[in-house]
Amino acid sequence: MAEEFAAEPTSVDPDLYRRAIGRFATGVTVATTFAGQHDHAMTANSITSVSLDPVLLLICVERAARWHDAVLESGVFGISVLGHHARATASWLSTPGRPLHGQLDRVAHHRGQVTNLALIDGALAAFECRTTDVHVAGDHSLVVGEVVGIELPPRVDPALVHFRGRYGHLD
């Protein structure tokens, strides 16, 4: 049966796929890096824990995004897991065409102890990563990083989640 299926590939409508995958609720993060004398940041929901030995984290990044080239240049990235209070930050950092210069001026942040990258204040957790692998996958790259630093505040606020194109929260 698998042999028959493989012989006749079908095309899937990308808009239908986008609507269907939008029914998969995800957490919301901000990914950061530093290149060309500038902080780069973007909202991302495509991150995955990859391995515990070594500790690896993966982020999927559109190859056309300026963050993509910046993370390839820098070789490090930060991930801040957002709480429900950070909806405005998530919206701002997912706005197409926002200026690169000063994009974090309106976002409370601090510098990570290991990489010195911008990490979002009040995040539920933050990870500092050193890029170990990059795999091209269609119009995205899978950027794998070894986790070299973790911030885990003692409090746990409700998480910011994304579902069907909208933000919500999970207690």
C-alpha positions in Angstrom: 0.0 0.0 0.0 2.8 2.5 0.8 4.4 1.7 -2.5 1.2 2.7 -4.3 0.9 5.9 -2.4 4.6 6.8 -3.1 4.1 6.3 -6.8 1.4 9.0 -7.1 2.3 12.1 -5.0 -0.5 14.6 -4.6 -0.4 18.3 -4.2 -1.8 19.9 -1.0 -3.3 23.4 -1.1 -1.0 25.6 1.1 -3.9 27.7 2.3 -5.9 24.6 3.4 -2.7 23.4 5.1 -2.3 26.8 6.9 -5.9 26.6 8.2 -5.6 23.0 9.3 -2.2 23.4 11.1 -3.7 26.5 12.7 -5.9 24.2 14.7 -2.8 22.9 16.4 -2.5 25.1 19.6 1.1 26.2 20.2 3.0 28.2 22.7 4.4 31.6 21.7 8.0 32.6 21.9 10.3 35.4 20.9 13.5 34.4 19.1 16.4 36.8 19.3 19.9 37.0 17.9 22.5 39.8 17.3 24.2 40.5 13.9 25.3 43.5 11.9 25.4 45.6 15.1 21.7 45.1 15.7 19.4 43.0 17.8 17.1 40.9 15.7 13.9 39.5 17.1 10.8 37.7 15.8 7.8 36.0 17.2 7.9 32.2 16.7 5.7 29.3 17.6 7.7 26.6 15.8 10.2 25.5 18.4 10.8 21.9 19.6 12.8 20.2 22.2 15.1 17.8 20.3 17.4 16.0 22.7 18.4 15.8 26.4 21.9 14.4 25.7 23.1 16.8 24.5 20.4 19.4 25.3 19.2 20.6 21.9 16.4 22.9 20.8 15.1 23.5 17.3 13.4 26.5 15.7 11.9 26.6 12.2 12.7 29.9 10.5 11.4 31.2 7.1 14.5 31.5 4.9 13.2 34.9 3.5 13.0 36.4 7.0 15.9 38.8 7.9 16.2 36.9 11.3 17.3 33.8 9.2 20.4 35.4 7.8 21.1 37.1 11.2 21.1 33.8 13.1 23.3 32.2 10.5 25.8 35.0 10.8 25.8 35.1 14.6 25.7 31.4 15.4 23.7 32.0 18.6 20.0 32.6 19.4 17.8 33.1 22.4 14.2 31.9 22.9 11.9 33.6 25.4 8.7 31.7 26.2 5.9 34.2 26.6 3.2 34.5 29.2 -0.3 35.9 28.5 0.8 39.4 29.5 3.2 39.6 26.5 0.5 39.5 23.8 1.5 43.0 22.6 5.1 42.0 22.3 4.2 38.9 20.3 2.0 41.0 18.0 4.7 43.7 17.5 7.5 41.2 16.8 5.4 39.4 14.2 4.5 42.6 12.3 5.8 42.4 8.7 8.0 45.3 7.7 8.7 46.6 11.2 11.9 48.5 11.4 15.0 46.6 12.3 16.6 49.5 14.2 15.2 49.9 17.7 12.6 47.1 17.3 13.2 46.1 20.9 13.0 49.7 22.2 9.3 49.2 23.2 10.0 45.7 24.6 11.3 45.2 28.2 14.3 42.9 27.9 17.6 42.1 29.5 20.9 40.4 28.3 21.4 36.7 28.8 24.4 35.8 31.0 26.0 33.4 28.5 25.4 34.9 25.0 24.6 38.5 25.9 21.5 38.2 23.7 18.3 40.1 24.4 15.8 38.0 26.4 12.3 39.2 27.1 11.6 40.3 30.7 8.9 38.3 32.5 9.3 35.3 30.2 8.1 32.0 31.6 11.4 30.5 30.6 14.4 31.6 28.4 17.0 29.6 26.6 20.3 30.7 25.2 21.6 28.5 22.3 24.6 28.0 20.2 23.7 26.9 16.7 25.0 23.4 15.9 23.1 22.5 12.7 21.0 24.1 10.0 18.8 22.0 7.7 17.0 23.4 4.7 13.4 22.2 4.6 11.3 23.8 1.9 11.0 27.6 2.4 12.2 27.3 6.0 15.4 26.2 7.8 15.5 24.0 10.8 18.0 25.7 13.1 19.2 23.4 15.9 21.0 24.8 18.9 22.7 23.4 21.9 21.2 25.0 25.0 24.0 26.8 26.8 21.9 28.8 29.3 18.5 28.6 30.9 16.5 31.1 32.9 13.6 29.6 34.8 11.7 32.1 37.1 10.0 30.6 40.2 6.6 31.9 39.2 4.4 30.4 36.5 2.0 32.8 34.9 -0.6 31.6 32.3 1.0 30.8 29.0 0.4 32.8 25.8 -0.9 30.4 23.1 -1.7 30.7 19.4 -4.8 28.9 18.0 -6.7 29.4 14.8 -4.8 32.7 14.0 -5.5 34.3 17.4 -3.8 34.6 20.7 -5.2 33.2 23.9 -3.9 31.9 27.2 -3.6 28.6 29.0 -3.6 28.5 32.8 
